[in-house]
Amino acid sequence: METPDFEKCAQEVTEMQNLPPVQVEVSRLGVFAIITLIQAAIQMQPDMAHDGWAKIGIGAAQQLQKDLFNQDSEAHKVLKFGWHPGAYITPSDIAAILLDIDARSRSEKNKIIECDGGDDETAAQQIARSLLKSQNHEEGDGNS
């Protein structure tokens, strides 16, 4: 792997402040996953939320939440809930949500990833399995 030039990257990041906003195409499910993963990271490391870099990411995630999810929807309510420090959502909870969403929304659009064991998994299943594994949960133990 090539080692990046961190000083040059810092210059590029500084220049990004002057660039206009971008338009990207991301599914609402993808945005939901990004926001919940940012929330989980902050819940696990609360001091991170005060870092300047984290504030940029949090602000972007909150803007996406506001712009893309109807304030009366349950998805918006779950996302709003996740920003409160006392409302700790564990990685296991996120994994369960991802697996439930994946089970209900399986379609031809879901990309299949070949995992180590040779079984096919969707991206959501692989993320959920990784989250559970990181929390020392055995697959299928019923604790998720």
KOLRODREN-394676 format. One record per residue: x, y, z of N, C-alpha, C in turn; residue in three letters. Coordinates in Angstrom, 2 decimals. Example, Ala and Ser with C-alpha at 12.3 -4.5 7.8 and 13.67 -1.06 7.14 Angstrom:
KOLRODREN-394676
       nc1       nc2       nc3      cac1      cac2      cac3       cc1       cc2       cc3    aa
     13.19     -5.69      7.80     12.30     -4.50      7.80     13.20     -3.30      7.80   Ala
     12.85     -2.25      7.08     13.67     -1.06      7.14     12.90      0.03      7.87   Ser
END
This chain:
KOLRODREN-394676
       nc1       nc2       nc3      cac1      cac2      cac3       cc1       cc2       cc3    aa
      0.84     -1.17      0.00      0.00      0.00      0.00      0.89      1.24      0.00   Met
      0.54      2.18     -0.83      1.30      3.41     -0.95      0.98      4.34      0.22   Glu
      2.00      4.89      0.85      1.81      5.82      1.96      1.42      7.18      1.39   Thr
      0.29      7.73      1.85     -0.14      9.02      1.33      0.73     10.16      1.86   Pro
      0.72     11.26      1.14      1.41     12.48      1.57      0.41     13.25      2.43   Asp
      0.53     13.13      3.74     -0.44     13.72      4.67     -0.42     15.25      4.62   Phe
      0.75     15.84      4.40      0.83     17.30      4.33      0.07     17.80      3.10   Glu
      0.25     17.12      1.98     -0.46     17.51      0.76     -1.97     17.30      0.94   Lys
     -2.35     16.23      1.62     -3.77     15.99      1.89     -4.34     17.11      2.75   Cys
     -3.60     17.56      3.75     -4.05     18.66      4.61     -4.29     19.92      3.78   Ala
     -3.41     20.18      2.81     -3.59     21.33      1.92     -4.86     21.17      1.09   Gln
     -5.07     19.97      0.57     -6.27     19.71     -0.23     -7.54     19.87      0.59   Glu
     -7.52     19.39      1.84     -8.68     19.51      2.72     -8.95     20.99      3.00   Val
     -7.90     21.77      3.23     -8.07     23.21      3.45     -8.72     23.86      2.23   Thr
     -8.29     23.47      1.04     -8.87     24.03     -0.19    -10.33     23.63     -0.37   Glu
    -10.74     22.48      0.18    -12.12     22.01      0.07    -13.11     22.99      0.69   Met
    -12.64     23.76      1.68    -13.52     24.73      2.34    -14.04     25.78      1.38   Gln
    -13.30     26.03      0.32    -13.67     27.07     -0.65    -14.44     26.52     -1.85   Asn
    -14.59     25.23     -1.92    -15.29     24.62     -3.06    -16.80     24.63     -2.82   Leu
    -17.57     24.68     -3.89    -19.04     24.64     -3.73    -19.49     23.25     -3.27   Pro
    -20.71     23.18     -2.71    -21.23     21.88     -2.30    -21.32     20.93     -3.50   Pro
    -21.29     19.64     -3.21    -21.40     18.64     -4.26    -22.76     17.98     -4.22   Val
    -23.13     17.40     -5.34    -24.34     16.60     -5.38    -23.92     15.17     -5.64   Gln
    -24.41     14.27     -4.80    -24.10     12.85     -4.95    -25.39     12.07     -4.91   Val
    -25.34     10.88     -5.43    -26.50     10.00     -5.41    -26.23      8.86     -4.44   Glu
    -26.93      8.89     -3.32    -26.80      7.86     -2.28    -28.22      7.48     -1.87   Val
    -28.45      6.20     -1.69    -29.78      5.78     -1.26    -30.07      6.29      0.14   Ser
    -31.34      6.44      0.45    -31.71      6.85      1.80    -31.26      5.80      2.82   Arg
    -31.29      4.54      2.43    -30.80      3.47      3.31    -29.32      3.68      3.61   Leu
    -28.55      4.03      2.58    -27.13      4.31      2.78    -26.90      5.49      3.71   Gly
    -27.70      6.55      3.54    -27.59      7.72      4.41    -27.96      7.34      5.85   Val
    -29.03      6.56      5.99    -29.45      6.11      7.32    -28.31      5.34      7.99   Phe
    -27.68      4.46      7.24    -26.56      3.67      7.78    -25.39      4.56      8.18   Ala
    -25.05      5.53      7.34    -23.94      6.44      7.64    -24.22      7.21      8.92   Ile
    -25.44      7.76      9.03    -25.79      8.54     10.22    -25.74      7.68     11.48   Ile
    -26.32      6.48     11.43    -26.33      5.64     12.64    -24.92      5.19     13.02   Thr
    -24.06      4.99     12.05    -22.68      4.61     12.37    -21.91      5.77     12.99   Leu
    -22.17      7.00     12.52    -21.56      8.18     13.15    -22.07      8.30     14.58   Ile
    -23.37      8.11     14.76    -23.93      8.18     16.11    -23.32      7.12     17.01   Gln
    -23.16      5.92     16.52    -22.57      4.85     17.33    -21.14      5.19     17.73   Ala
    -20.39      5.75     16.80    -19.00      6.14     17.11    -18.97      7.19     18.21   Ala
    -19.88      8.15     18.13    -19.92      9.21     19.13    -20.40      8.67     20.48   Ile
    -21.35      7.76     20.45    -21.83      7.17     21.69    -20.71      6.38     22.38   Gln
    -19.88      5.72     21.57    -18.80      4.91     22.13    -17.62      5.78     22.60   Met
    -17.43      6.93     21.95    -16.35      7.86     22.30    -16.93      9.27     22.41   Gln
    -17.67      9.58     23.47    -18.37     10.87     23.57    -17.47     12.09     23.42   Pro
    -16.22     12.01     23.86    -15.33     13.16     23.75    -15.05     13.52     22.30   Asp
    -15.21     12.56     21.42    -14.97     12.78     19.99    -15.88     13.88     19.44   Met
    -17.10     14.00     19.98    -18.08     14.95     19.46    -17.61     16.39     19.59   Ala
    -16.64     16.67     20.44    -16.16     18.03     20.65    -14.99     18.37     19.73   His
    -14.47     17.39     19.02    -13.37     17.60     18.10    -13.88     18.38     16.88   Asp
    -13.09     19.30     16.39    -13.48     20.12     15.24    -13.81     19.29     14.01   Gly
    -13.03     18.27     13.76    -13.25     17.42     12.59    -14.56     16.65     12.74   Trp
    -14.80     16.14     13.93    -16.04     15.41     14.18    -17.25     16.32     14.04   Ala
    -17.12     17.57     14.47    -18.23     18.52     14.34    -18.63     18.71     12.89   Lys
    -17.67     18.69     12.00    -17.97     18.81     10.56    -18.80     17.60     10.11   Ile
    -18.37     16.40     10.49    -19.10     15.19     10.13    -20.48     15.13     10.75   Gly
    -20.58     15.53     12.02    -21.86     15.53     12.71    -22.80     16.52     12.05   Ile
    -22.30     17.70     11.74    -23.12     18.71     11.08    -23.64     18.23      9.73   Gly
    -22.77     17.57      8.96    -23.20     17.04      7.65    -24.25     15.95      7.83   Ala
    -24.04     15.06      8.81    -25.00     13.98      9.06    -26.35     14.55      9.49   Ala
    -26.32     15.55     10.36    -27.57     16.15     10.81    -28.29     16.88      9.68   Gln
    -27.53     17.50      8.78    -28.14     18.16      7.63    -28.79     17.13      6.71   Gln
    -28.12     16.01      6.48    -28.70     14.93      5.67    -29.98     14.42      6.31   Leu
    -29.95     14.24      7.61    -31.13     13.77      8.34    -32.29     14.74      8.13   Gln
    -32.03     16.01      8.28    -33.07     17.03      8.16    -33.63     17.09      6.73   Lys
    -32.74     17.00      5.75    -33.14     17.15      4.35    -33.81     15.92      3.75   Asp
    -33.46     14.73      4.24    -33.88     13.51      3.57    -34.96     12.70      4.28   Leu
    -35.18     12.97      5.56    -36.15     12.15      6.29    -37.28     13.02      6.83   Phe
    -38.50     12.68      6.47    -39.68     13.38      6.94    -39.68     13.38      8.46   Asn
    -39.87     14.56      9.04    -39.79     14.68     10.50    -40.85     13.86     11.24   Gln
    -41.90     13.47     10.56    -42.93     12.65     11.19    -42.68     11.15     11.04   Asp
    -41.66     10.79     10.27    -41.38      9.37     10.03    -40.69      8.74     11.23   Ser
    -40.85      7.44     11.36    -40.18      6.71     12.44    -38.67      6.71     12.23   Glu
    -38.23      6.67     10.98    -36.79      6.70     10.69    -36.19      7.99     11.24   Ala
    -36.84      9.12     11.01    -36.35     10.40     11.53    -36.33     10.39     13.05   His
    -37.37      9.82     13.65    -37.43      9.76     15.12    -36.28      8.92     15.68   Lys
    -35.97      7.80     15.01    -34.86      6.96     15.45    -33.54      7.72     15.33   Val
    -33.36      8.42     14.21    -32.14      9.19     14.02    -32.03     10.31     15.05   Leu
    -33.12     11.00     15.31    -33.12     12.08     16.30    -32.78     11.51     17.69   Lys
    -33.34     10.38     18.02    -33.08      9.69     19.28    -31.59      9.39     19.43   Phe
    -30.95      8.99     18.35    -29.55      8.59     18.39    -28.56      9.71     18.67   Gly
    -28.99     10.97     18.58    -28.09     12.08     18.86    -28.01     12.42     20.34   Trp
    -28.84     11.83     21.16    -28.86     12.14     22.58    -27.93     11.20     23.33   His
    -27.01     11.77     24.11    -26.02     10.94     24.81    -26.63      9.84     25.68   Pro
    -27.78     10.07     26.28    -28.40      9.06     27.12    -29.11      7.97     26.34   Gly
    -29.22      8.16     25.05    -29.95      7.21     24.21    -28.96      6.32     23.49   Ala
    -28.21      5.58     24.25    -27.15      4.76     23.66    -27.73      3.61     22.85   Tyr
    -27.40      3.60     21.58    -27.79      2.51     20.70    -26.52      1.70     20.46   Ile
    -26.54      0.47     20.87    -25.34     -0.36     20.76    -25.10     -0.80     19.33   Thr
    -23.88     -1.17     19.01    -23.62     -1.74     17.69    -24.50     -2.96     17.41   Pro
    -24.84     -3.72     18.46    -25.73     -4.86     18.29    -27.12     -4.41     17.85   Ser
    -27.59     -3.27     18.42    -28.88     -2.72     18.00    -28.84     -2.31     16.53   Asp
    -27.74     -1.66     16.14    -27.59     -1.23     14.75    -27.55     -2.45     13.84   Ile
    -26.81     -3.48     14.27    -26.73     -4.70     13.46    -28.11     -5.31     13.27   Ala
    -28.91     -5.34     14.35    -30.26     -5.89     14.26    -31.12     -5.06     13.31   Ala
    -30.99     -3.73     13.38    -31.73     -2.85     12.47    -31.32     -3.13     11.03   Ile
    -30.01     -3.22     10.79    -29.52     -3.48      9.43    -30.04     -4.80      8.89   Leu
    -29.99     -5.84      9.73    -30.46     -7.15      9.29    -31.96     -7.12      9.00   Leu
    -32.72     -6.42      9.82    -34.15     -6.32      9.60    -34.46     -5.56      8.32   Asp
    -33.77     -4.42      8.12    -33.96     -3.65      6.89    -33.58     -4.49      5.68   Ile
    -32.44     -5.18      5.80    -31.97     -6.00      4.69    -32.97     -7.10      4.35   Asp
    -33.52     -7.74      5.37    -34.46     -8.83      5.14    -35.73     -8.32      4.45   Ala
    -36.14     -7.09      4.81    -37.36     -6.55      4.23    -37.15     -5.89      2.88   Arg
    -35.94     -5.49      2.57    -35.73     -4.73      1.35    -34.85     -5.43      0.33   Ser
    -34.68     -6.73      0.48    -33.85     -7.47     -0.47    -34.35     -7.27     -1.88   Arg
    -33.45     -6.93     -2.74    -33.84     -6.73     -4.13    -32.63     -7.02     -5.01   Ser
    -32.84     -6.91     -6.30    -31.73     -7.13     -7.23    -30.68     -6.05     -7.09   Glu
    -31.05     -4.90     -6.50    -30.10     -3.81     -6.35    -29.08     -4.09     -5.27   Lys
    -29.42     -4.96     -4.29    -28.46     -5.28     -3.24    -27.28     -6.01     -3.86   Asn
    -26.09     -5.52     -3.59    -24.89     -6.17     -4.11    -24.53     -7.33     -3.21   Lys
    -24.11     -8.41     -3.80    -23.69     -9.59     -3.06    -22.17     -9.55     -2.93   Ile
    -21.71     -9.79     -1.73    -20.28     -9.79     -1.45    -19.86    -11.21     -1.09   Ile
    -18.80    -11.67     -1.68    -18.27    -12.98     -1.35    -17.49    -12.84     -0.06   Glu
    -17.92    -13.53      0.98    -17.23    -13.41      2.27    -16.23    -14.55      2.43   Cys
    -15.46    -14.49      3.51    -14.37    -15.44      3.72    -14.83    -16.89      3.68   Asp
    -15.99    -17.18      4.23    -16.45    -18.55      4.31    -17.02    -19.09      3.01   Gly
    -17.04    -18.27      1.96    -17.56    -18.74      0.69    -19.05    -18.52      0.55   Gly
    -19.73    -18.05      1.62    -21.15    -17.79      1.54    -21.36    -16.40      0.97   Asp
    -22.50    -16.18      0.33    -22.83    -14.87     -0.19    -23.58    -14.09      0.86   Asp
    -23.20    -12.82      1.05    -23.86    -11.94      1.99    -24.11    -10.61      1.32   Glu
    -25.16     -9.94      1.73    -25.35     -8.58      1.26    -24.43     -7.69      2.08   Thr
    -24.24     -6.45      1.63    -23.39     -5.52      2.36    -23.92     -5.31      3.77   Ala
    -25.25     -5.18      3.93    -25.84     -4.98      5.25    -25.56     -6.17      6.17   Ala
    -25.66     -7.38      5.63    -25.38     -8.56      6.44    -23.92     -8.59      6.88   Gln
    -23.03     -8.22      5.98    -21.61     -8.25      6.31    -21.28     -7.20      7.38   Gln
    -21.86     -6.00      7.25    -21.65     -4.97      8.25    -22.20     -5.41      9.60   Ile
    -23.43     -5.96      9.57    -24.06     -6.42     10.81    -23.22     -7.51     11.47   Ala
    -22.73     -8.46     10.69    -21.90     -9.54     11.23    -20.63     -8.98     11.85   Arg
    -20.03     -8.01     11.17    -18.81     -7.39     11.67    -19.06     -6.65     12.98   Ser
    -20.18     -5.91     13.05    -20.54     -5.21     14.29    -20.73     -6.19     15.44   Leu
    -21.46     -7.26     15.18    -21.70     -8.26     16.22    -20.39     -8.91     16.66   Leu
    -19.54     -9.22     15.70    -18.26     -9.85     16.02    -17.40     -8.91     16.87   Lys
    -17.44     -7.61     16.54    -16.65     -6.64     17.31    -17.14     -6.51     18.74   Ser
    -18.37     -6.89     18.98    -18.94     -6.83     20.33    -18.91     -8.19     21.02   Gln
    -18.17     -9.14     20.44    -18.01    -10.49     20.98    -19.31    -11.27     21.07   Asn
    -20.21    -11.03     20.13    -21.44    -11.81     20.05    -21.21    -12.95     19.07   His
    -21.66    -14.11     19.44    -21.60    -15.24     18.53    -22.75    -15.10     17.55   Glu
    -22.53    -15.45     16.30    -23.59    -15.39     15.31    -24.70    -16.36     15.71   Glu
    -25.93    -15.82     15.68    -27.08    -16.67     15.95    -27.29    -17.00     17.40   Gly
    -26.67    -16.21     18.33    -26.85    -16.55     19.75    -28.12    -15.97     20.36   Asp
    -28.85    -15.19     19.56    -30.14    -14.65     20.03    -30.00    -13.45     20.91   Gly
    -28.80    -12.91     21.10    -28.62    -11.75     21.95    -28.65    -10.43     21.20   Asn
    -28.90    -10.46     19.93    -28.88     -9.22     19.19    -30.24     -8.62     19.09   Ser
END
